[in-house]
Structure formats: structure tokens, C-alpha cells
């Protein structure tokens, strides 16, 4: 049972106040059917800038590989393809051997050597590939795209807008993300859930974790920010003479004595005070993290995923039975220098995700945690000489103990950029799976029923497949 102390009581009181204003109205119209038994967590790893899916899931069969190499002749030359030592040489690509190989039409795929750790997870059936995912309002064909007679997401190929569309199903300025909407459903179904630490970001604050009730809680990649004037003696000096001053500073930061007549000023003070209380409580619980034997890579993504793992280890102290985490890594806008930047980033991805998996196994929660990737968009099949440009659909990874790993789901089209799988401009992959179908499959595993999924994902009804099959 969670220890109740003054800070905990104040945090819970703030959550109850929020619930009284928002949940009360929602309760009239909802059956609250989400299953919140046990513990489950979703971890979104977002590739800011748009990871080149064509340089990640690589063709291996000779026909597809030759099409790919010829389409990207200049970029493959920079990679040193043909030298025998390039990671993009066909012989050096790490072939995937999916259980469902028969569904690929004879085509074969693999990963670059930089993602060897992910190939190992695929082979051990803990990781799956989800092909051709992107923002869609309804299914789209090339003919419809060219004729402009189909509903399309707004501002395609724009970084900020497509990041927002992936996270919040609308362009920049959208306020409610689908991660927050999944959390809302869980909160509505169980009044005992404390929303304070259900959505946690180790990256930039964004709309992904925000719902009607759910809010993202930010932590540094290295762990909590500590604001403890009463316990850190060096603040205001070590002498006991300053204890009263420390208590006053603590009360000021928590806004416990703020009684301004201006309603907006009081609200702002309450928000700041609640933030201090929640941050302090998180830091206190963080002191009890499980000491992990798993070593994480010493890079930004490794640090963030280590903090996520440590936060999961204190889930009971945080009174969190459902959590959604957001982790971000940038640098994928590879218009130039791609042969240097992308392999280096892929090495970070592989090592960090493998370490996270090992930590989850160590904590005995790997079956209860699902990690998935997302990005602004994929990139063009055509190179621009030294890199690639903004695309649309992309391929992604899903990993976890409850993932039907060792399989490739969705569509991995051939490498012929003139085919109907691509737009008529630059070879941008037209997604065949919507972000909302991807989200619905994760949301169903998270515990939501079909009605709740429809409420959280407004365009889901436009697609036939509500469950893509990659979760057990």
C-alpha cells in the first residue's frame, strides 16, 4: 500500500479536484468498461525528423535489392555499396526470417548491422515490424491521391504538423493526444487510479500525453528534478537557525498560503504549487528505485529509457497501474550526410531498446510493457544525392513480452517507386495502415473496449481492420 504523507495527500487532493470538474460530467455518458486490472505500460519512442524506413527495413532478395540500389544510386555510392564492407551491401544486411514469410510475396527483408540488437529481438520473437503506417483519415490509393478526391490529413510532409498528427491526430495546435485519450479511458473506468504519474515524458512536453483528465508529467532524462528546501541543508545555509526560513520557502513554492482575490492568479499559483508537490513526491519515491543490473548505453536515448525503467520499478509507490511513457530522439531529418548520421542513430536505437528489454525482464514486467516507435513520417525512396526528403508512410517496430514477435505485419511494398504503392512525386510511400489502427491495437491490449477506442480515435471507424494482430 502507498504510504500516505502530507505531500501525497495534497497531490491526491489536486487530482480529486480535477476529477470533480471533468469526470463528473463524463460519468453520465460512459459505461467505463476499460480493463485496469494488473499493470500495463506503453512506451512510445519517437524519432523526431522522420527516420528513413527504406534505410532501416532493407530489401534482401536480389530483385528488390537491385531496384532499391538503382533508385538510390548516389546515396548507395556514398555508403560504399559494392566494396564488400558497407553495411548496405546486400551480403552484409542482417536478414529477417519472419514466421509469416509466406505473406511477403517472395520478397525478403533485413536490418542494417547497426540494428543487430533488434534483429536478435525479432529472432527471439519479442519484436515485430509494422509496415506502411502513417496518418490517414480514410484509405487512400495513388489514383485518389493524384486526383485529390479523397480526404487527406492536413499539411502532409510538414515536420511540426505531422509530429502533431502522429501524436494528437491533428495538425500543430491540437491539445489532446491519443496517449492521453487512452489514459482518460482507464481513469474513467476506475476511480481509484491516480492520474498524476500515469503519463510521463522524458522528452519535450507535447500533446501526446494530454487528455481531458490525463496530463503529462515531465522528468529529466537523468531522473527527477529535486526541489526540497527543507531537506537539502545547503539551501539557505546549514545552520538550524535557518529552519524557519526553509519552511517558509517550502510553503511559498507549494503556494500553501496564497489567497489572492484574482481567480486567475489563484489558479496559476495552484498549478505551480501542485507541480512542486508532484515533483517532490516523485523524487521521494525515486529514492526507492530498484538498482538495475542492466547497463544502458551512455547516450540520450539510453538515459531516457533507463529513467523509464526505473520509474516502472517504483510504480507501486506512485500508485500507477496504467502508464504511458513518451521518449524522444532527434536528428533524423537526413536531407544530407545520411550515410553518416542515420547509422549512428540506428546504433543508439538498437542498443537502448535492447537494454530496456533486459531491464524489463530483470523487473519481471516484460509481458506487461509494450514499446513502440513513431516518427513525423518516413522518407522518400528517391535520394537527393546525399540524403532523402520528407515522405509519408513508414515502417515501425513494436517490442514486448506480449507482442507477437518474429513477424512482419502490414505492407512492405516492393522497391519500385513508380508503382502504385508510392506517390507520383519523389517516391513517397502511401500508408496502408493508419496511425489510429496502430493506436487501436495498442489501446485494446492496454484494456480499452471497442466503444472506448472509437471515442479516443475518431477516424478508426473508416477502416476495416481495428486490430492489426501484433499483440497477444
C-alpha angles and dihedrals in degrees: 000000000000114000111244117221136155095275092046091051091051092048091050091047090054091050091049091051090053091047093051091058100042112018094051092065093042092053091068095064106032135075093207095223101159113128108234099168117131121358129302133169135187119205118197115200106195122200104210112210096028122281112236102247090191089059091047107044098042128192115245107177110093097243095051094039093053091049089050095047093048092048090053099035098144096044093046088051090056089049087056094241109181094036093097091233101070117110086225094056107114093237092055098050111109103238121225116221103199123195088229096050090139091070094062098075094239094306120131130206141189146172130252117257090255088070096050090127091059092048088055090052090049091051091049088051095243096112133051134190118232109200132211102004124164146131112300135162092195135347112297133200127196091249091054092046093052093045091047091222099127133075109263132185112264122259099007116197093025113125100217095040096046092046087054092045091052091048103034106014093244140067127281110309096044109136106196121063127199091242088059091045091055089051091048090058091051092047093049091051096052123035090192093069115103108217095199098095101019094100116043130174126193089181133055119322111259142153097269096092097037121102135152090288105003118089131185116250112209124218129173119255087247094052136267129355106235120219105174113139092164095053103033100076098196090067105097090354137298098264116110086228087081097054093100091051090050090052090050092050090049091051091047093052090049091045090226094151100038110127105160116159093227109096094208092050090051091049092050091048091049091051092051093045093048090049091054092047093049093045091049093048091049090050091050091052091045088064085071098054117141110257102241123215090201114101115220123206114265096244138095098272092043091052093049094049090047089055090049090051092049091048090052088053090061096043092120092053089050091048090234120151096162123037137172118196128196120205124176138196123181139197100082098118090106104177087141140010089030095148088064105033102043098051090049091052092045090056089056091049096050097046096044096048092047090051091048090052091051091050092051090051089049090053091045093235103104091113089054098049129070122189119197135175131230137173143179089263143307121270137251121282088222114075123221095220100273103026145346137273138231115303137173121229122042143177121251143190129237119190134180146103090271095048119108089235130186090052138103114222129192123010129328100182124204121269096254102116090191091065126100090260089078138051117258090248123073095333100279111179112242105222117238094188121057126224087241093057088050090049093045092055090052092042093053090054088046088061108265121137125223095267092052091048091053090051093049097042110042098189097045092098089065092069130069099215111065094167117045092196102238095117126071 
